[in-house]
Amino acid sequence: MVNRRQFIAAAGSSLAVRGANGKIRTGILGVQHSHLGGKLQAMLDNPDYEVVSVCEPDDATRKQHVNDARLKSLKWVSMPEMLADPSINLIAFEGEVRDAIPWGMRILEAGKHLHLEKPPGNRLEPFRELVTSAKRRNLKLQLGYLWRFHAGIEAALEAHRNGWLGEVYMIRATVNSDRDSGQRAVEARFPGGAMFELGGHMIDCVIAMLGKPAGVRPWLRHDTGAKDTHKDNTLAVFDYDKALAMVVSSAKDPAMDFHRSFEVIGTDGTIMVQPMEPAPVLRVQMRRDAGPYKKGMQEVKLPPQPRFIRDFQELARAIKSGTPLKYSYDHELSLQETLLRASGEIV
């Protein structure tokens, strides 16, 4: 006899791939996010996907994008049409922060897997409900943070897991930008400013390494001469039992690409990834030989890390196999709570 939970799980697995050709038929909901083009291309280049339709509920925005060359191969549909299409298995949300949770809930309620752009709203409880909904329906929920499959971050995680760095007691991460007035106005809508907009990329990496912190203390300041209220100079410190982590995000850095870095400091070694993109450099200092690293300083030049490719490879793997994503529901929830604490949304 099959109980309700087993039935829901089986139903979710049976809907893994609805396309007759074995491809994951995908719709894109919202066209306002800056990552839209890269993510669309990553799916178009991946043989596991068939991106079939696009929807932008806002009339003015849709008119601005209706002739967008990137979207020329897709059919424009309404949100009800996209949600009701039984052939669509996955929807990628690429809209505004304010729409992430309500539209995400509608996607899940329609029985579709969800790739959700970051940051996913500025409230915890609605996001918790979203996670619960995905979990209950056995649907995949993947957040759009940039460096989950970055070779440099993976090397740092590997070194920590294997104990090559000794006791990790400090992480320092920076994710700066150089925002124009238009983007500053967008980010100024939220009290976390630069931290809320970009800090989550690095907080994601911190939690992957150390888990959810016991405490978070943010500093959210407006320190440049820009005539607005955007919190453009931000810092958050994360308290662990035997470690501290700090994430910095500022919004007026002319060398922003170089000033994006992830550094892990342990009693027996350190790893620093800087720059993160396009071709990262891994700088390693070891007290003694450990794993692939030799005693002393060494520099490892990594190949270019194209964004989004491996994220959608991972999502396709999980959907087709019916197995969990690498980043769990609990990870997504811990990340959102920690980001909101770092952004002053939760005191």
C-alpha positions as CSV (number, residue, x, y, z in Angstrom):
1,M,0.0,0.0,0.0
2,V,1.4,3.4,-1.0
3,N,1.1,6.3,1.5
4,R,0.5,9.9,0.6
5,R,4.2,10.9,0.9
6,Q,5.3,8.0,-1.3
7,F,2.6,8.9,-3.9
8,I,3.8,12.5,-4.1
9,A,7.4,11.5,-4.4
10,A,6.5,9.0,-7.2
11,A,4.4,11.6,-8.9
12,G,7.3,14.1,-8.8
13,S,9.7,11.5,-10.3
14,S,7.3,10.5,-13.0
15,L,7.1,14.1,-14.2
16,A,10.9,14.4,-14.4
17,V,11.0,14.8,-18.2
18,R,7.8,15.6,-20.1
19,G,9.4,16.2,-23.5
20,A,8.9,13.5,-26.1
21,N,12.6,13.8,-27.0
22,G,13.7,13.3,-23.4
23,K,14.6,17.0,-23.0
24,I,13.5,19.1,-20.1
25,R,11.0,21.5,-21.5
26,T,11.6,24.9,-19.9
27,G,9.9,28.3,-19.7
28,I,11.4,31.6,-18.6
29,L,9.2,33.8,-16.3
30,G,10.4,37.4,-16.1
31,V,13.0,39.1,-18.2
32,Q,14.4,41.8,-16.0
33,H,17.3,40.2,-14.3
34,S,20.9,40.8,-15.5
35,H,21.6,37.1,-15.5
36,L,18.9,36.3,-18.0
37,G,21.1,36.2,-21.1
38,G,23.8,34.0,-19.6
39,K,21.3,31.5,-18.2
40,L,19.3,31.3,-21.3
41,Q,22.4,30.6,-23.3
42,A,23.6,27.9,-20.8
43,M,20.3,26.1,-21.3
44,L,20.3,26.5,-25.1
45,D,23.8,25.0,-25.3
46,N,22.8,22.1,-23.0
47,P,21.3,19.1,-24.9
48,D,19.2,18.2,-21.8
49,Y,17.1,21.4,-22.2
50,E,14.5,22.6,-24.6
51,V,13.6,26.2,-23.8
52,V,10.2,26.8,-25.4
53,S,8.5,29.9,-24.0
54,V,9.0,33.2,-22.2
55,C,6.6,35.4,-20.2
56,E,6.8,38.9,-18.8
57,P,3.6,39.9,-17.0
58,D,4.5,43.6,-16.9
59,D,3.2,45.2,-20.1
60,A,5.9,48.0,-20.3
61,T,8.8,45.6,-19.7
62,R,7.4,43.1,-22.2
63,K,7.2,45.8,-24.9
64,Q,10.8,46.7,-24.2
65,H,12.0,43.1,-24.7
66,V,9.6,41.7,-27.3
67,N,12.2,42.2,-30.0
68,D,15.2,41.0,-27.9
69,A,17.3,38.9,-30.2
70,R,18.2,36.6,-27.3
71,L,14.5,35.6,-27.0
72,K,13.8,35.2,-30.7
73,S,13.5,31.4,-30.6
74,L,11.0,31.5,-27.8
75,K,7.2,31.8,-27.9
76,W,5.8,34.7,-25.8
77,V,2.9,33.5,-23.6
78,S,1.0,34.8,-20.6
79,M,1.7,33.5,-17.1
80,P,-1.5,31.4,-17.0
81,E,-0.6,29.8,-20.3
82,M,2.9,29.0,-19.1
83,L,1.8,27.6,-15.8
84,A,-1.0,25.5,-17.4
85,D,1.2,24.0,-20.1
86,P,1.4,20.3,-19.2
87,S,4.5,19.9,-21.3
88,I,6.6,22.3,-19.3
89,N,8.6,20.7,-16.6
90,L,10.9,23.6,-15.4
91,I,10.5,27.3,-15.1
92,A,13.4,29.7,-14.5
93,F,12.4,32.9,-12.7
94,E,14.4,35.9,-14.0
95,G,12.2,38.7,-12.6
96,E,12.4,41.3,-9.8
97,V,13.1,40.6,-6.2
98,R,9.5,41.6,-5.2
99,D,8.1,38.9,-7.5
100,A,10.4,36.0,-6.6
101,I,8.3,34.4,-3.8
102,P,4.7,35.0,-5.1
103,W,5.6,33.9,-8.6
104,G,7.8,31.1,-7.3
105,M,4.9,29.7,-5.3
106,R,2.7,29.8,-8.4
107,I,5.3,27.8,-10.3
108,L,5.5,25.1,-7.6
109,E,1.7,25.0,-7.3
110,A,1.6,24.3,-11.0
111,G,3.8,21.3,-10.5
112,K,7.0,22.7,-12.1
113,H,10.5,22.5,-10.9
114,L,11.9,26.0,-10.1
115,H,15.2,27.8,-10.8
116,L,14.9,31.0,-8.7
117,E,17.0,34.1,-9.2
118,K,18.7,35.7,-6.3
119,P,18.1,37.3,-3.9
120,P,14.7,35.5,-3.4
121,G,12.8,38.2,-1.7
122,N,13.6,40.1,1.5
123,R,11.4,38.1,4.0
124,L,12.2,34.8,5.7
125,E,8.8,33.3,6.4
126,P,7.5,33.5,2.8
127,F,10.7,31.9,1.6
128,R,10.3,29.2,4.2
129,E,6.8,28.5,2.9
130,L,8.3,28.3,-0.6
131,V,10.9,25.7,0.5
132,T,8.2,23.7,2.3
133,S,6.1,23.7,-0.8
134,A,8.9,22.5,-3.0
135,K,9.8,19.8,-0.5
136,R,6.2,18.6,-0.1
137,R,5.7,18.4,-3.8
138,N,9.1,16.7,-4.4
139,L,10.1,19.5,-6.8
140,K,13.6,20.8,-7.4
141,L,14.4,24.3,-6.0
142,Q,17.7,25.8,-7.2
143,L,18.8,29.3,-6.2
144,G,20.8,31.3,-8.7
145,Y,24.0,32.1,-6.8
146,L,27.1,32.4,-8.9
147,W,29.9,30.3,-7.5
148,R,28.5,27.0,-6.3
149,F,30.4,25.1,-9.0
150,H,33.5,27.4,-9.2
151,A,36.7,25.3,-9.4
152,G,38.5,27.6,-6.9
153,I,35.7,27.4,-4.3
154,E,35.5,23.7,-4.8
155,A,39.3,23.4,-4.2
156,A,38.9,25.4,-0.9
157,L,36.0,23.2,0.2
158,E,38.0,20.1,-0.7
159,A,41.0,21.3,1.4
160,H,38.7,22.0,4.3
161,R,36.9,18.7,4.2
162,N,40.2,16.7,4.0
163,G,41.8,18.7,6.9
164,W,44.7,19.9,4.7
165,L,44.3,23.4,6.1
166,G,44.2,22.3,9.8
167,E,41.6,24.1,11.8
168,V,39.9,26.7,9.7
169,Y,39.3,29.7,11.9
170,M,38.8,32.6,9.5
171,I,37.1,33.2,6.1
172,R,37.4,36.6,4.4
173,A,35.3,37.2,1.3
174,T,34.8,40.3,-0.9
175,V,32.2,40.8,-3.6
176,N,32.4,44.4,-4.8
177,S,30.7,46.2,-7.7
178,D,30.7,49.5,-9.5
179,R,27.1,50.5,-9.8
180,D,25.6,53.2,-11.9
181,S,22.8,55.4,-10.6
182,G,20.1,53.2,-12.1
183,Q,21.3,50.1,-10.3
184,R,22.0,52.0,-7.1
185,A,18.3,53.1,-7.1
186,V,17.2,49.5,-7.4
187,E,19.4,48.3,-4.6
188,A,18.5,51.2,-2.4
189,R,15.0,49.8,-2.1
190,F,16.3,47.4,0.5
191,P,18.1,48.3,3.8
192,G,20.9,45.9,3.0
193,G,21.9,47.7,-0.2
194,A,25.1,46.1,-1.7
195,M,25.1,43.3,0.9
196,F,21.6,42.2,0.0
197,E,22.2,42.4,-3.7
198,L,25.6,40.7,-3.9
199,G,26.6,39.4,-0.5
200,G,24.6,36.2,-0.8
201,H,27.0,34.9,-3.5
202,M,29.8,34.8,-0.8
203,I,27.5,33.9,2.1
204,D,26.5,30.9,0.1
205,C,30.2,29.8,0.0
206,V,30.7,30.4,3.7
207,I,27.7,28.3,4.6
208,A,28.8,25.5,2.3
209,M,32.1,25.4,4.3
210,L,31.1,26.2,7.9
211,G,27.3,25.8,8.0
212,K,24.8,28.2,9.5
213,P,26.4,30.7,11.8
214,A,25.5,31.1,15.5
215,G,25.3,34.9,15.1
216,V,25.5,37.6,12.4
217,R,26.6,41.3,12.9
218,P,26.2,43.6,10.0
219,W,27.5,47.1,9.2
220,L,25.5,48.8,6.5
221,R,26.8,52.2,5.6
222,H,26.5,54.9,2.9
223,D,30.0,56.2,2.7
224,T,30.5,57.6,-0.8
225,G,29.5,61.0,-2.2
226,A,26.6,59.6,-4.2
227,K,23.4,61.6,-3.6
228,D,21.2,58.7,-2.6
229,T,20.5,56.4,0.3
230,H,22.1,53.3,-1.1
231,K,24.0,51.3,1.5
232,D,27.2,51.2,-0.6
233,N,29.8,50.2,1.9
234,T,28.8,47.0,3.8
235,L,30.3,44.4,6.0
236,A,28.9,41.4,7.8
237,V,30.7,39.2,10.4
238,F,29.5,35.6,11.0
239,D,30.2,34.0,14.4
240,Y,30.9,30.3,14.7
241,D,32.0,28.2,17.6
242,K,35.7,28.3,16.7
243,A,35.8,30.5,13.6
244,L,34.8,33.9,12.2
245,A,33.8,34.8,8.7
246,M,33.5,38.2,7.1
247,V,31.9,39.2,3.9
248,V,32.4,42.7,2.3
249,S,30.3,44.2,-0.4
250,S,30.8,47.8,-1.7
251,A,29.1,49.4,-4.7
252,K,31.7,51.9,-6.1
253,D,34.9,50.0,-6.8
254,P,36.5,50.7,-10.1
255,A,38.6,47.5,-9.7
256,M,35.6,45.4,-8.8
257,D,36.6,42.3,-10.9
258,F,39.9,42.1,-9.0
259,H,38.3,42.8,-5.7
260,R,36.1,39.7,-5.7
261,S,37.9,37.1,-3.6
262,F,37.4,34.1,-1.2
263,E,40.1,33.4,1.4
264,V,40.2,30.5,3.8
265,I,42.7,30.6,6.7
266,G,43.5,27.6,8.8
267,T,46.2,26.7,11.3
268,D,48.1,24.6,8.7
269,G,47.4,26.4,5.5
270,T,45.5,29.1,3.6
271,I,43.7,29.2,0.2
272,M,42.8,32.4,-1.5
273,V,40.9,32.7,-4.8
274,Q,41.5,36.0,-6.4
275,P,40.3,37.1,-8.9
276,M,37.2,34.9,-9.1
277,E,36.6,35.6,-12.8
278,P,37.2,35.3,-15.6
279,A,40.3,33.1,-15.2
280,P,40.7,32.6,-11.4
281,V,44.0,32.3,-9.6
282,L,44.4,30.0,-6.6
283,R,47.1,31.1,-4.1
284,V,47.9,28.5,-1.5
285,Q,50.3,28.7,1.5
286,M,50.9,25.4,3.3
287,R,52.8,24.6,6.5
288,R,53.6,21.2,5.2
289,D,52.8,19.0,2.2
290,A,49.1,18.1,2.2
291,G,46.9,16.6,-0.6
292,P,48.0,18.1,-4.0
293,Y,49.8,21.0,-2.3
294,K,53.4,21.4,-1.3
295,K,54.9,23.1,1.7
296,G,55.2,26.9,1.1
297,M,53.6,29.2,-1.4
298,Q,52.2,28.1,-4.7
299,E,50.0,29.7,-7.3
300,V,47.6,27.7,-9.4
301,K,46.1,29.3,-12.5
302,L,42.6,27.9,-13.2
303,P,40.9,27.9,-16.6
304,P,38.0,30.4,-17.2
305,Q,34.9,29.6,-15.2
306,P,31.9,30.3,-17.4
307,R,28.9,31.1,-15.4
308,F,25.7,29.0,-15.1
309,I,27.0,26.0,-17.2
310,R,27.5,23.6,-14.3
311,D,24.4,24.9,-12.4
312,F,22.1,23.8,-15.2
313,Q,24.0,20.6,-15.7
314,E,23.4,19.8,-12.0
315,L,19.7,20.8,-12.2
316,A,19.3,18.5,-15.3
317,R,21.0,15.6,-13.5
318,A,18.7,16.0,-10.4
319,I,15.5,16.3,-12.5
320,K,16.3,13.4,-14.8
321,S,17.5,11.1,-12.0
322,G,14.9,12.1,-9.4
323,T,17.7,12.5,-6.9
324,P,18.4,15.6,-4.7
325,L,20.3,18.6,-5.8
326,K,23.8,19.1,-4.4
327,Y,22.6,22.2,-2.5
328,S,19.7,21.0,-0.3
329,Y,16.4,22.6,0.8
330,D,17.9,23.2,4.2
331,H,21.0,24.9,2.7
332,E,18.8,27.3,0.7
333,L,16.8,28.1,3.9
334,S,19.9,28.7,6.0
335,L,21.4,30.9,3.3
336,Q,18.3,33.0,3.0
337,E,18.0,33.5,6.8
338,T,21.7,34.4,7.1
339,L,21.6,36.8,4.1
340,L,18.6,38.6,5.7
341,R,20.5,38.9,9.0
342,A,23.5,40.2,7.2
343,S,21.3,42.7,5.4
344,G,19.5,44.1,8.5
345,E,16.2,42.6,7.5
346,I,16.2,40.3,10.6
347,V,17.7,41.8,13.8
